Amino acid sequence: MESTSPYEIGHGRRLLGSLVALGVGAVALVLLYPGGLGKAGPVEVTGGASVAGYRAVNGVVAEGPSGVGAVLDLGADGLLVVLAGLLAWVGWGAVRRRSAHDVAGVVLVGVGTVAAYAVSEALKLVVDEERPCRAVRGVVAVADCPGVDDWSFPSNHATLAAALAVGLTVLRPRLAAVVLPLGAVVAVARVAAGVHYPHDVLAGAALGAAVVTAAVWSAAPPIAALMERRTRPNG
């Protein structure tokens, strides 16, 4: 059963749905926030459920063959390219069909993804959470640890993956069975590589999903209507 399209409901309900999406995303970020705001120096997370999950995942990965870190890094980047390519494919189909609704949706997924990434970068500069590959003792990351001052919360990869996967699901619900697992693999790969905590990728996923959902639900119908008026023959 396909989900309800934003074009099938009223303006008020669309705005309410957008606000709910943003609210859920904000609550998730607050709940996953590692603390340390206003304190001098980076935040180091060294205990709790997220660290336990990080240790468990990396304990399994460490038993794998050499070179797995490079595979995880390239795999995460490659899957982001796949998701972006699927969005471009959906967009090309919309252009060929001259569907203003679908073109507006694709554009807003792209804009929302860029906006979510910008918010993720801004949060990194505010939170200053140290990478687990430096903060967690006794665990050796299988991938190269990012440089000092390259902060961990939230995960940019997870933000981008969730934004693209959820955006594609909103536009084409039948793609959910493909794109949502791909987005999840990107997030898990960042933990497995040793460069993010589980709470980093969960926060990034919540951020990306919330921003893109709100963008499409709030703005796609009016933008599509404007596009249709501008392309409608005179008279």
C-alpha positions in Angstrom: 0.0 0.0 0.0 1.5 3.3 -1.0 1.7 6.3 1.3 -0.4 9.3 0.9 1.0 11.9 -1.5 1.5 15.5 -0.3 -0.6 16.5 -3.4 -3.6 14.7 -2.1 -4.1 16.6 1.2 -4.9 20.2 2.1 -2.5 23.0 2.8 -3.1 23.0 6.5 -2.5 19.3 6.9 0.7 19.5 4.8 2.1 22.3 7.0 1.2 20.4 10.1 2.8 17.3 8.8 6.0 19.3 8.0 6.1 20.8 11.5 5.6 17.3 13.0 8.5 16.0 10.9 10.8 18.8 12.0 9.7 18.4 15.6 10.4 14.7 15.7 13.8 15.3 14.1 14.6 18.1 16.7 13.6 15.8 19.6 15.8 13.0 18.3 18.7 15.4 18.0 18.2 16.6 21.6 17.9 13.0 23.0 21.0 11.9 21.1 23.0 15.0 21.9 26.2 14.0 23.7 26.5 17.1 26.0 29.3 19.5 26.5 27.7 22.6 25.2 29.5 25.7 26.6 32.4 23.7 27.9 36.0 24.3 26.7 37.5 21.6 24.6 36.0 18.7 22.7 33.4 16.3 24.1 34.7 12.8 24.6 32.0 10.0 24.9 33.6 7.1 26.6 30.7 5.2 28.2 27.1 4.3 27.8 25.0 2.3 25.3 26.4 4.0 22.2 30.0 3.2 23.2 29.0 -0.4 24.0 27.5 -0.7 20.5 30.5 0.9 19.0 32.8 -1.6 20.7 30.6 -4.6 19.7 30.5 -3.6 16.0 34.2 -2.9 15.8 35.0 -6.1 17.6 33.3 -8.0 14.9 34.8 -6.0 12.0 38.3 -6.3 13.5 38.1 -10.1 12.9 37.6 -9.5 9.2 40.3 -9.4 6.4 42.7 -6.6 6.1 41.6 -3.7 3.9 38.0 -3.9 5.2 38.3 -0.3 6.3 38.9 1.0 2.8 36.0 -1.1 1.6 33.7 0.4 4.2 34.8 3.9 3.3 34.4 3.4 -0.5 31.2 1.5 0.0 29.5 4.3 2.0 30.6 6.9 -0.6 29.5 4.6 -3.4 26.1 4.0 -2.0 25.6 7.8 -1.6 26.4 8.1 -5.3 23.8 5.3 -6.1 21.1 7.1 -4.1 21.9 10.4 -5.8 21.8 8.6 -9.1 18.4 7.2 -8.4 17.2 10.7 -7.6 18.5 11.9 -10.9 16.8 9.0 -12.6 13.5 9.9 -11.0 14.0 13.5 -12.0 14.8 12.6 -15.6 11.7 10.6 -15.8 9.7 13.5 -14.4 11.1 15.8 -17.0 10.3 13.4 -19.8 6.7 13.1 -18.6 6.6 16.9 -18.1 5.2 16.3 -14.6 5.4 19.5 -12.7 4.6 17.6 -9.5 7.4 15.2 -9.8 9.9 17.7 -11.0 9.1 19.9 -8.0 9.5 17.0 -5.6 12.9 16.0 -7.0 14.2 19.5 -6.8 13.0 19.8 -3.2 14.6 16.5 -2.2 17.8 17.9 -3.6 17.4 21.2 -1.9 16.4 19.5 1.4 19.4 17.2 1.2 21.8 20.2 0.8 20.1 22.0 3.7 20.3 19.0 6.0 24.0 18.7 5.2 24.5 22.4 6.0 22.7 21.9 9.4 24.8 18.8 10.1 28.0 20.8 9.5 26.8 23.6 11.7 26.0 21.2 14.5 29.4 19.6 14.3 31.0 23.0 14.9 28.7 23.6 17.9 28.9 20.2 19.6 32.6 19.5 19.1 32.3 15.7 19.8 35.6 13.9 19.4 35.7 10.9 17.0 35.4 7.6 18.7 38.5 6.4 17.0 40.4 8.8 19.3 38.2 8.9 22.4 37.4 5.2 23.0 40.4 3.3 24.4 41.2 -0.2 23.4 39.5 -0.1 20.0 41.4 0.2 16.8 39.4 1.6 13.9 39.7 -0.3 10.7 39.6 2.9 8.6 41.7 6.0 8.9 40.6 8.3 11.7 39.6 11.8 10.4 41.9 14.6 11.4 41.7 16.6 14.6 38.8 19.1 14.6 36.9 16.9 12.2 34.0 16.4 14.6 31.8 13.4 14.9 28.2 14.5 15.8 26.1 14.1 13.7 27.3 11.9 10.8 27.2 13.8 7.5 27.1 10.5 5.6 24.0 9.3 7.6 22.4 12.7 7.1 22.9 12.6 3.3 21.9 8.9 3.1 18.7 9.4 5.1 17.7 12.6 3.2 18.1 10.9 -0.2 16.5 7.6 0.9 13.5 9.1 2.6 13.1 11.7 -0.1 13.0 9.0 -2.7 10.5 7.1 -0.6 8.2 10.1 -0.4 8.4 10.6 -4.2 8.2 6.9 -5.1 7.0 4.7 -2.2 7.7 1.6 -4.2 11.4 2.4 -4.0 11.4 2.2 -0.2 12.4 -1.5 -0.2 15.6 -0.6 -2.1 16.6 2.9 -0.9 15.9 2.6 2.8 18.1 -0.4 3.3 20.8 1.3 1.2 20.6 4.3 3.5 20.8 2.1 6.6 23.9 0.3 5.2 25.7 3.7 4.8 25.0 4.5 8.4 26.1 1.1 9.7 29.3 1.3 7.6 30.3 4.5 9.3 30.1 2.8 12.7 31.8 -0.3 11.4 34.6 1.7 10.0 35.2 3.1 13.5 34.7 6.8 12.7 31.3 7.3 14.2 29.3 6.3 17.3 25.8 4.7 16.8 24.2 7.9 18.2 26.1 10.0 15.5 24.5 8.1 12.7 21.1 8.0 14.3 21.2 11.8 14.8 22.3 12.3 11.2 19.5 10.0 9.9 16.9 11.8 12.0 18.1 15.2 10.7 18.2 14.2 7.0 14.8 12.5 7.1 13.1 15.4 8.9 14.4 18.2 6.7 13.6 16.5 3.4 10.2 15.3 4.5 9.3 18.8 5.7 10.6 20.4 2.5 8.7 18.1 0.1 5.4 18.2 2.1 5.4 21.9 2.7 6.6 23.2 -0.7 6.2 20.7 -3.5 2.4 21.4 -4.2 2.7 25.2 -4.4 5.9 25.0 -6.5 4.3 22.5 -8.8 1.2 24.7 -9.2 3.5 27.7 -10.0 5.4 25.7 -12.6 2.1 24.6 -14.2 0.9 28.2 -14.5 4.1 29.4 -16.0 4.1 26.6 -18.7 0.4 26.7 -19.5 -0.4 28.1 -22.9 -2.0 31.6 -23.0 -5.6 31.8 -23.7 
